[in-house]
Every structure is written in structure tokens, then in C-alpha cells.
Amino acid sequence: MSEPLRIGLAGLGTVGVGVIRLIETNHALLSARAGRELQVVAVSARDRSRDRGIDLSAYGWEDDMAALASRDDVDVVVELVGGSDGPALELANAALEAGKPLVTANKAMIAHHGLALAEKAEARDVALKFEAAVAGGIPVVKGLREGTSANALERIYGILNGTCNYILSTMEDTGADFAEVLAEAQAKGYAEADPTFDIEGVDAAHKLAILAAIGFGARLDFDSVRATGITQVKAADIAQADTLGYVIRLIAMTDVEQGSDGAPALLQRVRPCLVPKAHPLASVDGPTNAVVAEGNFSGRLLFQGAGAGEGPTASAVVADLIDIARDEVGAPFSIPVARLTAMAPTEPGHRMERTYLRFTVADRPGVLAEITAAMRDAGVSIESLIQQGRPDEGREVLVAMVTHEGPERSVSEALKLLEGSESLTAPPLVLPILPA
Ligand SMILES: NC(=O)c1ccc[n+]([C@@H]2O[C@H](COP(=O)([O-])OP(=O)(O)OC[C@H]3O[C@@H](n4cnc5c(N)ncnc54)[C@H](OP(=O)(O)O)[C@@H]3O)[C@@H](O)[C@H]2O)c1
């Protein structure tokens, strides 16, 4: 067997500890698969004295994690610290500049700096791998880079944030409202103390931008992702969706469309959507993630599994290490950075879809007529309209509406016509309906 692959590992939190446990537990199996031993030689974290529930005495320690990159006994650097910039980025740059391959689970860093890091890796012909950065334990990066590489992909979409999915599916099961379920998710460890990145769709946007680059050969463009989170979804929307035959999920979606100048334009959108109950994504519950990729020859593929957690995320990190042990390099985004296509973002508004709208209205005559007139004037065709019961005193009246398929722009125009109307007591909620 060849020389061991010697690993320098930064970050000994959930994922870092998981990687060490996995390498220890599956040691013989990994050696057989990789053709050489995977051997952790040195580690780094902030606090050396912290009890992490594992024995670290066999490994060297670096207080300054960037030093891992310059150690002669480290062949590959694993970054499991997190944060788009700061020490994680410093370490990533140090590793690649030293000509050492890098494995990371850091979606924020890859979404923001993936192209620059990939250029460095390509210039030195070393691997940059980030399977764990998208959908945790699901091998979707490998699935798109390798499994579907013979296809022109038509669409990639899915559930990329376990926290939001847990919140939405728990709201569905219990009838509780968003704030209550978020608090419970935080207590159970499914949501961070500061959940902003998750519930506002930023985390899913990081992952979507990475998938769009790999799947469509587009230059990574995180800044163009249009992301809306789940904070405005009410228990009443979920109940209404249920009556209509849908569930609500935060869906990250990307595809390539023709821009008005005829050039390809990239849609990257994270939005809560109504998902038909018969769609495979509708049964994805709790913190699970799932990604659908539609290839022109493969047809629809579904990748599903744990999107986070110690074991699943470590599984993805170590799979990358096995690739490196086997000397598999390859372009990080499937196509070398210089040949990725710069695509403008799609212009908002032209997309054809069915839409769910929820209005919070004053309880007085003429309100429904005013809303339907605005729809008519903007050319929106209404499929169904439901007023949710009579209000008790002081309670809101909700009006839910589903439109026939039409351009997004028409719905926006109708809402503009209703702007400032005294009939609406809160901004309307607009959710796209995912086709079956
Ligand atoms: N957790 C998941 O399920 C999951 C899933 C997919 C991807 N990821 C990604 O994996 C990465 C790690 O996540 P995690 O959940 O394992 O994080 P975590 O539990 O918070 O652990 C982070 C580790 O980094 C260390 N660290 C932080 N700042 C440091 C610094 N300035 N210098 C040295 N060490 C520093 C911490 O040291 P101390 O322990 O000494 O404080 C800790 O060991 C992140 O990029 C995350 O987005 C996580």
C-alpha cells in the first residue's frame, strides 16, 4: 500500500469531531477504499483544553491553524471552522498556496470565495473539495459533478436548509405558528441561537449558488441569488395549502433561461413555495434535505438524506479525503474556472407560474371586489379564492387566492394597484406553486 495520506484538521466542533470519529471507526475500510491509510497528524481549534469527548493525544496541536498548511507532515488540509472570511479563508488560501489540497464543509466561504480558491487550486493542480458544504451527508456535489455529467441539466431545485424544513413541517404537524416552533427548534438544537442565516434563506442561497455553478457551468454568483425566508409564513397559510392539496417548503431553485438579449440567464431563487402533495419533495420532513436534478437524458433524479449533523457531514468530508488519497483532482466546479460562463441573472417577473397569495384584510364590504378588480386589471386569472371564515372581534381576516399560470410580473402589477389600499391591513404573502 502507498504512503498514508496525512491530514491537518482545523475545527474540532460538531463536524471536526465527527471526522476524527469516522476515521477511527472505519479505519480499515477507508484504507482499503482509498488504497492508503487516512491518518490525522495534527489538529487545531480555539481552546486546546476543551473536552471534546475524544482522545486527541495522538495528534499534534497548532494554536494558529494557518500553521497546519506549512507543516511538512501534512499532505492535505481540512477546514471545519466556518465563516466566509477570517481564519477559515486564511487557512484555505495558505493550504492552496502551499500546493496542498483542501477539503472544506464551509458553504459561506465557497459561495463567496469559491472561484478565487478554485483558481488557486487549478493553478497548482491540487484538489479543492466541498461535498459537505451542500446538503451535509447527501453526495449531491459528486452527484452533479460526476453522476449527471453526461447530461444538460434542465433544473436543479430542492430543500437545502434543514432548520427551515423542520420549522415548516412542524408547523404543519402541530398547527403552531412560526415563532413558537422556532423557539422549540432552538431548544432542541435544530436552530442556531442566531437563526437569521437559516430562516432568511441565506444558508440555502449559499448552497444554491454552488449547485448552479456545478450544474450549469455558470460562474459562481452568490450575490445574484434572490432569497426570501420563511418568517412570513403563518400557520393559516399551511392550513390553507393543505386544504388545496399542497405543503409549504423553502425551495431553492436554479435553471438557465434565455435573457431578453438572447444570452443565457441564470435563475437562482430561494422562496417558500407550495409543493403539490404528490411531489417527492412534499414528503421531505423534519431536518432532512433533498435535491432534484433534471437531466435531459437521466430524467428526474432525487437526492435525499440528512443535510447536517455530525455523522452525515463527516461522511461527506471523508469521502472527499478518499478522492484525494486516490489522487483524483478534477476542476472544483466541474469545468475549469476560466471556462465557466458568466451569466446575467434572469430578469424578475417574466417567469410563468401559478401563485398562491394571502391577503390580510379589514372585515368590511367591498374588499374582495377590490382585490379581484386589481387582479383583473393586471391580467391575473384567478383559479380559486377563499375567505377564511368570519373574524372574531379584532382578529384578522385572511383571503387566500390561487392564480392560473401567468407571468410573475402580472401578480406584481396587481399588488402595486393594491398598494396603499385601506382594505389591506398587512403586506400580502406571495408564494410560487411548484409544478408537479
Ligand atoms: N454542523 C453541521 O451539521 C454542518 C453541516 C454542514 C456543514 N457544516 C459546516 O462545517 C463547518 C463547521 O461546522 P461545525 O458545526 O462543526 O462548527 P462548530 O461546532 O461551531 O465548530 C467550529 C470549530 O472551529 C473552531 N474555531 C472557531 N474559530 C476559530 C478560530 N478563530 N481559530 C481556531 N479555531 C476556531 C472552534 O474551536 P473551539 O471548539 O475551540 O471553540 C470549533 O472547534 C462550518 O463551515 C459549517 O457551516 C456544518
Ligand as a Chemical Component Dictionary entry (heavy atoms), coordinates in Angstrom:
data_LIG
# 
_chem_comp.id                   LIG 
_chem_comp.type                 NON-POLYMER 
_chem_comp.pdbx_formal_charge   0 
_chem_comp.three_letter_code    LIG 
# 
loop_
_chem_comp_atom.comp_id 
_chem_comp_atom.atom_id 
_chem_comp_atom.alt_atom_id 
_chem_comp_atom.type_symbol 
_chem_comp_atom.charge 
_chem_comp_atom.model_Cartn_x 
_chem_comp_atom.model_Cartn_y 
_chem_comp_atom.model_Cartn_z 
_chem_comp_atom.pdbx_ordinal 
LIG N1  N1  N 0  -22.808 21.184 11.898 1  
LIG C1  C1  C 0  -23.265 20.694 10.780 2  
LIG O1  O1  O 0  -24.139 19.828 10.778 3  
LIG C2  C2  C 0  -22.704 21.171 9.458  4  
LIG C3  C3  C 0  -23.256 20.656 8.255  5  
LIG C4  C4  C 0  -22.702 21.044 7.038  6  
LIG C5  C5  C 0  -21.657 21.965 7.015  7  
LIG N2  N2  N 1  -21.191 22.479 8.199  8  
LIG C6  C6  C 0  -20.084 23.435 8.132  9  
LIG O2  O2  O 0  -18.961 22.861 8.776  10 
LIG C7  C7  C 0  -18.180 23.878 9.388  11 
LIG C8  C8  C 0  -18.005 23.559 10.873 12 
LIG O3  O3  O 0  -19.270 23.478 11.466 13 
LIG P1  P1  P 0  -19.469 22.931 12.974 14 
LIG O4  O4  O 0  -20.938 22.774 13.143 15 
LIG O5  O5  O -1 -18.587 21.774 13.225 16 
LIG O6  O6  O 0  -18.989 24.195 13.793 17 
LIG P2  P2  P 0  -18.698 24.293 15.356 18 
LIG O7  O7  O 0  -19.272 23.127 16.087 19 
LIG O8  O8  O 0  -19.067 25.662 15.775 20 
LIG O9  O9  O 0  -17.096 24.152 15.424 21 
LIG C9  C9  C 0  -16.242 25.129 14.932 22 
LIG C10 C10 C 0  -14.831 24.792 15.353 23 
LIG O10 O10 O 0  -13.955 25.773 14.823 24 
LIG C11 C11 C 0  -13.102 26.235 15.870 25 
LIG N3  N3  N 0  -12.790 27.655 15.668 26 
LIG C12 C12 C 0  -13.643 28.683 15.536 27 
LIG N4  N4  N 0  -12.984 29.832 15.354 28 
LIG C13 C13 C 0  -11.681 29.518 15.393 29 
LIG C14 C14 C 0  -10.500 30.256 15.289 30 
LIG N5  N5  N 0  -10.530 31.583 15.131 31 
LIG N6  N6  N 0  -9.321  29.593 15.338 32 
LIG C15 C15 C 0  -9.281  28.261 15.520 33 
LIG N7  N7  N 0  -10.376 27.502 15.625 34 
LIG C16 C16 C 0  -11.548 28.122 15.570 35 
LIG C17 C17 C 0  -13.846 26.036 17.166 36 
LIG O11 O11 O 0  -12.905 25.915 18.214 37 
LIG P3  P3  P 0  -13.344 25.682 19.747 38 
LIG O12 O12 O 0  -14.078 24.371 19.743 39 
LIG O13 O13 O 0  -12.053 25.590 20.483 40 
LIG O14 O14 O 0  -14.190 26.845 20.109 41 
LIG C18 C18 C 0  -14.605 24.745 16.864 42 
LIG O15 O15 O 0  -13.832 23.635 17.193 43 
LIG C19 C19 C 0  -18.916 25.190 9.104  44 
LIG O16 O16 O 0  -18.403 25.770 7.935  45 
LIG C20 C20 C 0  -20.347 24.736 8.848  46 
LIG O17 O17 O 0  -21.072 25.619 8.022  47 
LIG C21 C21 C 0  -21.676 22.102 9.410  48 
# 
loop_
_chem_comp_bond.comp_id 
_chem_comp_bond.atom_id_1 
_chem_comp_bond.atom_id_2 
_chem_comp_bond.value_order 
_chem_comp_bond.pdbx_ordinal 
LIG N1  C1  SING 1  
LIG C1  O1  DOUB 2  
LIG C1  C2  SING 3  
LIG C2  C3  SING 4  
LIG C2  C21 DOUB 5  
LIG C3  C4  DOUB 6  
LIG C4  C5  SING 7  
LIG C5  N2  DOUB 8  
LIG N2  C6  SING 9  
LIG N2  C21 SING 10 
LIG C6  O2  SING 11 
LIG C6  C20 SING 12 
LIG O2  C7  SING 13 
LIG C7  C8  SING 14 
LIG C7  C19 SING 15 
LIG C8  O3  SING 16 
LIG O3  P1  SING 17 
LIG P1  O4  DOUB 18 
LIG P1  O5  SING 19 
LIG P1  O6  SING 20 
LIG O6  P2  SING 21 
LIG P2  O7  DOUB 22 
LIG P2  O8  SING 23 
LIG P2  O9  SING 24 
LIG O9  C9  SING 25 
LIG C9  C10 SING 26 
LIG C10 O10 SING 27 
LIG C10 C18 SING 28 
LIG O10 C11 SING 29 
LIG C11 N3  SING 30 
LIG C11 C17 SING 31 
LIG N3  C12 SING 32 
LIG N3  C16 SING 33 
LIG C12 N4  DOUB 34 
LIG N4  C13 SING 35 
LIG C13 C14 SING 36 
LIG C13 C16 DOUB 37 
LIG C14 N5  SING 38 
LIG C14 N6  DOUB 39 
LIG N6  C15 SING 40 
LIG C15 N7  DOUB 41 
LIG N7  C16 SING 42 
LIG C17 O11 SING 43 
LIG C17 C18 SING 44 
LIG O11 P3  SING 45 
LIG P3  O12 DOUB 46 
LIG P3  O13 SING 47 
LIG P3  O14 SING 48 
LIG C18 O15 SING 49 
LIG C19 O16 SING 50 
LIG C19 C20 SING 51 
LIG C20 O17 SING 52 
# 
